[in-house]
Structure formats: C-alpha cells, structure tokens
Amino acid sequence: MMPRFPLAPGAMNYVQILQDASFLELGVLGLLMVVSVASWALIALKATQLARARSQSLAFLDTFWKASRLETIYQDAQKLEGSPLSKVFCAGYEELTKLAQAKEGAGGAMAERLGGIENVERALNRASTNQLTDLEARVSFLGTVGSAAPFVGLFGTVIGILNAFNSIAEQGNATLATVAAPVGNALFATAAGLFAAIPAVVAYNSFVSRIKVFDTEMANFSADFLNIVKRHFFR
C-alpha cells in the first residue's frame, strides 16, 4: 500500500481552497501571486544582464591587455555595451581625448590648466558609479519581497484561521474533522508567502554578491588605467 503524503501537490484541492477563502484571503493570495511572477521575471532579466556583463567584461579585459593602442581598445569597447568595464574605459578615454585636444589648442600644460589626471580620475569614478547603479537597479525589489512576503502570507493565514473559527463557532461543531480542513486551507497563504519569498531571497543574495565583484573589478581597472595614463601621458 502506497503511503499518502498530505502535502503532495496532488493531495490538495486548490479550487476548494480558493472557493472557501474570503475576499481578504483572495486578495492576499492574488498579491502574492503577482509579486511572485514579478520576482521571477526580474530574476530572469537581472540574471541575463549580469551574465552578459560578465562575458563581455572578460572579452574586454582580454582586448585591453593585448592591444597596444588605446584607439583600438576604444573601438572594441564601444561594441561591448553590456560590460561595465568597457563603459568605464570609454569614459576615461573620452576625457583623456578632450584633455589632449585642449592641450594642443591652448598650448598650455594640461596638468596645470585643466586638472589633468584628476579629470580622468573623476570621469572613471563617475562612470563606475553609474554602472554600479545600473547593475543594482530593481535588485532591492527582490530583497523587499524576500522580507515582506512571509508576513503577508502569515497575515492571510491569520485571517483564514479567524474566519474558520468563526464559522465553526456558528455551526457549534468543533470536532477535529471540522477544524482541520479550514485551518489547513488557511495555512496555504503562509505556504504561498514562502513560495514567493524564498526564490527572491536566494536571487537577491546571489545578485548582490555578483555586483560587489563588479564593483571591485571596476575599482581595480580604474586604478590600472590611471597608472597607464600617468606613465604615458603625464610624465
């Protein structure tokens, strides 16, 4: 004889649960469903963005350390629009080009008249901040879902249990058979809250960790680029 698992998906009558739920419980379940769908969509989009950023950043670094001319690197970097490192390099290179053109036109010392290397450093920092903001966009939504969804589900469970006990009190029948079904149905809201929260928390922690790696890489690259610029353009 095969054992029956009450928590198995086939052992639960979801239609009956929805039919027995109050409007407030249905509202909680509907909210959790919408939030869960939005979370999964955001997880897919953000995972694709970070994977693209990783692959293109590796391709850019390979080009950067192998090429001998900044113009060549700049042309290749413009094609890697998903890489934060390529965007940082483009910002620094464009600022360096402006300074070189101003030096030729004014005939003065670039470091003294225009701030020189400090301008390039500010451009790199500004680009790094912009790229970090773009990588972090909407990730906080996953953190909010992960922390709030269980409590929303618990709220739905509390409302369901209250309604179940009120109904039992009106019927005057408090046997285990009459109590178990409505209370069990009310607990479905807690399960729905956990179903929405757990993937969001896992994805949030993963994305935050990967974004921190990009932040460190952009800082390291900016330092390396500034050293190269100092050696070749500000001697």
Number of C-alpha atoms within 10 A of each C-alpha: 3 4 5 8 9 9 8 8 9 9 10 14 10 13 9 10 17 15 10 16 21 15 11 13 22 17 13 22 22 13 15 24 16 11 20 23 12 16 23 16 12 18 20 12 12 19 15 12 14 19 15 15 21 18 13 21 23 14 16 24 17 11 16 20 9 10 12 10 9 13 12 12 21 20 11 16 25 15 12 19 15 20 26 27 30 28 23 25 26 21 22 25 21 14 20 20 14 11 21 14 13 16 17 11 9 10 10 12 14 19 15 8 13 14 12 20 21 12 16 24 19 14 22 28 18 15 22 24 15 15 21 17 12 12 22 15 11 13 20 12 15 28 19 14 24 24 15 15 25 22 16 21 28 21 19 27 24 18 18 25 19 15 18 23 16 12 16 16 11 9 10 9 12 13 9 8 9 15 16 13 12 21 18 16 22 27 17 21 27 22 15 22 29 23 18 27 26 17 17 27 17 13 22 21 14 12 20 16 12 15 17 14 12 23 19 11 16 25 17 12 18 23 14 12 19 17 13 12 17 13 9 8 13 13 6
